[in-house]
Amino acid sequence: MLLPLLLNLWSDDQGQDIAEYAVMLAVILVIVVGTIRMIGSNANNVFSQAASSIQ
């Protein structure tokens, strides 16, 4: 009874697809958050330099 259950779980690919999508989503989120932080930091520097030159 246990062997057919284990064989069924081993051959089931649906969980693997979900895990692959979760990994892809995590990678995309890391890239997006990193890009936003980098752009935000650069924008802050630009505005600070502009404010310093105005004063």
VMD Tcl script that builds the backbone (N, CA, C; Angstrom):
set m [mol new atoms 165]
animate dup $m
set s [atomselect $m all]
$s set {name element resname resid chain x y z} {
  {N N MET 1 A 0.833 -1.199 0.000}
  {CA C MET 1 A 0.000 0.000 0.000}
  {C C MET 1 A 0.872 1.256 0.000}
  {N N LEU 2 A 1.984 1.216 0.687}
  {CA C LEU 2 A 2.855 2.381 0.759}
  {C C LEU 2 A 3.644 2.580 -0.533}
  {N N LEU 3 A 4.033 1.491 -1.162}
  {CA C LEU 3 A 4.845 1.574 -2.376}
  {C C LEU 3 A 4.114 2.279 -3.521}
  {N N PRO 4 A 2.843 1.951 -3.816}
  {CA C PRO 4 A 2.158 2.688 -4.898}
  {C C PRO 4 A 2.021 4.178 -4.610}
  {N N LEU 5 A 1.823 4.523 -3.331}
  {CA C LEU 5 A 1.717 5.940 -2.967}
  {C C LEU 5 A 3.034 6.660 -3.225}
  {N N LEU 6 A 4.137 6.047 -2.829}
  {CA C LEU 6 A 5.446 6.650 -3.057}
  {C C LEU 6 A 5.764 6.762 -4.544}
  {N N LEU 7 A 5.417 5.728 -5.307}
  {CA C LEU 7 A 5.648 5.791 -6.754}
  {C C LEU 7 A 4.811 6.887 -7.401}
  {N N ASN 8 A 3.585 7.058 -6.926}
  {CA C ASN 8 A 2.718 8.106 -7.460}
  {C C ASN 8 A 3.280 9.491 -7.137}
  {N N LEU 9 A 3.760 9.669 -5.903}
  {CA C LEU 9 A 4.338 10.964 -5.529}
  {C C LEU 9 A 5.624 11.242 -6.299}
  {N N TRP 10 A 6.421 10.207 -6.530}
  {CA C TRP 10 A 7.688 10.361 -7.241}
  {C C TRP 10 A 7.469 10.767 -8.684}
  {N N SER 11 A 6.412 10.231 -9.305}
  {CA C SER 11 A 6.185 10.499 -10.730}
  {C C SER 11 A 5.309 11.716 -10.966}
  {N N ASP 12 A 4.777 12.319 -9.903}
  {CA C ASP 12 A 3.910 13.487 -10.061}
  {C C ASP 12 A 4.759 14.710 -10.359}
  {N N ASP 13 A 4.522 15.355 -11.494}
  {CA C ASP 13 A 5.314 16.511 -11.924}
  {C C ASP 13 A 4.674 17.840 -11.580}
  {N N GLN 14 A 3.470 17.831 -11.083}
  {CA C GLN 14 A 2.761 19.084 -10.832}
  {C C GLN 14 A 3.455 19.905 -9.747}
  {N N GLY 15 A 3.898 19.285 -8.679}
  {CA C GLY 15 A 4.595 20.011 -7.622}
  {C C GLY 15 A 5.908 20.600 -8.107}
  {N N GLN 16 A 6.567 19.905 -9.007}
  {CA C GLN 16 A 7.830 20.401 -9.553}
  {C C GLN 16 A 7.592 21.668 -10.372}
  {N N ASP 17 A 6.519 21.711 -11.145}
  {CA C ASP 17 A 6.204 22.911 -11.930}
  {C C ASP 17 A 5.969 24.107 -11.019}
  {N N ILE 18 A 5.239 23.904 -9.928}
  {CA C ILE 18 A 4.958 24.994 -8.993}
  {C C ILE 18 A 6.260 25.501 -8.370}
  {N N ALA 19 A 7.143 24.584 -8.027}
  {CA C ALA 19 A 8.424 24.989 -7.438}
  {C C ALA 19 A 9.256 25.783 -8.442}
  {N N GLU 20 A 9.243 25.375 -9.695}
  {CA C GLU 20 A 10.000 26.114 -10.716}
  {C C GLU 20 A 9.444 27.522 -10.901}
  {N N TYR 21 A 8.116 27.658 -10.900}
  {CA C TYR 21 A 7.524 28.985 -11.023}
  {C C TYR 21 A 7.862 29.844 -9.807}
  {N N ALA 22 A 7.887 29.246 -8.624}
  {CA C ALA 22 A 8.224 30.000 -7.424}
  {C C ALA 22 A 9.665 30.493 -7.471}
  {N N VAL 23 A 10.577 29.656 -7.966}
  {CA C VAL 23 A 11.976 30.074 -8.081}
  {C C VAL 23 A 12.115 31.189 -9.113}
  {N N MET 24 A 11.434 31.057 -10.249}
  {CA C MET 24 A 11.498 32.116 -11.271}
  {C C MET 24 A 10.933 33.420 -10.731}
  {N N LEU 25 A 9.835 33.355 -9.988}
  {CA C LEU 25 A 9.243 34.557 -9.408}
  {C C LEU 25 A 10.197 35.202 -8.407}
  {N N ALA 26 A 10.860 34.396 -7.607}
  {CA C ALA 26 A 11.813 34.936 -6.633}
  {C C ALA 26 A 12.976 35.630 -7.328}
  {N N VAL 27 A 13.488 35.039 -8.401}
  {CA C VAL 27 A 14.595 35.655 -9.139}
  {C C VAL 27 A 14.152 36.974 -9.761}
  {N N ILE 28 A 12.975 36.990 -10.348}
  {CA C ILE 28 A 12.460 38.226 -10.961}
  {C C ILE 28 A 12.274 39.301 -9.904}
  {N N LEU 29 A 11.739 38.937 -8.739}
  {CA C LEU 29 A 11.547 39.925 -7.674}
  {C C LEU 29 A 12.871 40.488 -7.174}
  {N N VAL 30 A 13.879 39.640 -7.048}
  {CA C VAL 30 A 15.197 40.121 -6.614}
  {C C VAL 30 A 15.757 41.114 -7.625}
  {N N ILE 31 A 15.615 40.815 -8.913}
  {CA C ILE 31 A 16.109 41.715 -9.958}
  {C C ILE 31 A 15.359 43.036 -9.933}
  {N N VAL 32 A 14.038 42.983 -9.800}
  {CA C VAL 32 A 13.227 44.209 -9.803}
  {C C VAL 32 A 13.540 45.067 -8.582}
  {N N VAL 33 A 13.616 44.443 -7.410}
  {CA C VAL 33 A 13.900 45.207 -6.188}
  {C C VAL 33 A 15.301 45.812 -6.248}
  {N N GLY 34 A 16.269 45.056 -6.739}
  {CA C GLY 34 A 17.625 45.585 -6.876}
  {C C GLY 34 A 17.685 46.754 -7.829}
  {N N THR 35 A 16.971 46.650 -8.936}
  {CA C THR 35 A 16.946 47.742 -9.915}
  {C C THR 35 A 16.297 48.984 -9.342}
  {N N ILE 36 A 15.192 48.801 -8.632}
  {CA C ILE 36 A 14.497 49.954 -8.043}
  {C C ILE 36 A 15.376 50.625 -6.982}
  {N N ARG 37 A 16.062 49.814 -6.178}
  {CA C ARG 37 A 16.943 50.409 -5.155}
  {C C ARG 37 A 18.092 51.170 -5.805}
  {N N MET 38 A 18.643 50.623 -6.892}
  {CA C MET 38 A 19.745 51.292 -7.564}
  {C C MET 38 A 19.276 52.603 -8.199}
  {N N ILE 39 A 18.127 52.581 -8.844}
  {CA C ILE 39 A 17.597 53.799 -9.473}
  {C C ILE 39 A 17.255 54.828 -8.399}
  {N N GLY 40 A 16.674 54.370 -7.289}
  {CA C GLY 40 A 16.328 55.290 -6.203}
  {C C GLY 40 A 17.556 55.953 -5.615}
  {N N SER 41 A 18.621 55.184 -5.452}
  {CA C SER 41 A 19.864 55.745 -4.919}
  {C C SER 41 A 20.453 56.763 -5.880}
  {N N ASN 42 A 20.469 56.447 -7.161}
  {CA C ASN 42 A 20.998 57.375 -8.157}
  {C C ASN 42 A 20.142 58.629 -8.251}
  {N N ALA 43 A 18.829 58.485 -8.169}
  {CA C ALA 43 A 17.938 59.650 -8.232}
  {C C ALA 43 A 18.158 60.541 -7.016}
  {N N ASN 44 A 18.371 59.939 -5.864}
  {CA C ASN 44 A 18.627 60.723 -4.653}
  {C C ASN 44 A 19.904 61.535 -4.811}
  {N N ASN 45 A 20.939 60.936 -5.368}
  {CA C ASN 45 A 22.195 61.662 -5.585}
  {C C ASN 45 A 22.004 62.820 -6.562}
  {N N VAL 46 A 21.258 62.596 -7.617}
  {CA C VAL 46 A 21.022 63.655 -8.613}
  {C C VAL 46 A 20.269 64.820 -7.983}
  {N N PHE 47 A 19.219 64.519 -7.212}
  {CA C PHE 47 A 18.451 65.598 -6.595}
  {C C PHE 47 A 19.270 66.322 -5.537}
  {N N SER 48 A 20.124 65.604 -4.836}
  {CA C SER 48 A 20.971 66.260 -3.831}
  {C C SER 48 A 21.965 67.207 -4.493}
  {N N GLN 49 A 22.543 66.774 -5.609}
  {CA C GLN 49 A 23.487 67.641 -6.337}
  {C C GLN 49 A 22.761 68.851 -6.917}
  {N N ALA 50 A 21.555 68.650 -7.402}
  {CA C ALA 50 A 20.790 69.780 -7.942}
  {C C ALA 50 A 20.460 70.769 -6.842}
  {N N ALA 51 A 20.059 70.261 -5.673}
  {CA C ALA 51 A 19.731 71.148 -4.559}
  {C C ALA 51 A 20.972 71.900 -4.083}
  {N N SER 52 A 22.111 71.250 -4.066}
  {CA C SER 52 A 23.344 71.913 -3.638}
  {C C SER 52 A 23.754 73.012 -4.613}
  {N N SER 53 A 23.559 72.772 -5.900}
  {CA C SER 53 A 23.943 73.792 -6.884}
  {C C SER 53 A 22.987 74.978 -6.877}
  {N N ILE 54 A 21.760 74.771 -6.467}
  {CA C ILE 54 A 20.800 75.882 -6.418}
  {C C ILE 54 A 21.122 76.799 -5.241}
  {N N GLN 55 A 21.556 76.242 -4.129}
  {CA C GLN 55 A 21.795 77.056 -2.940}
  {C C GLN 55 A 23.017 77.889 -3.061}
}
mol reanalyze $m
mol bondsrecalc $m
mol representation Tube
mol addrep $m
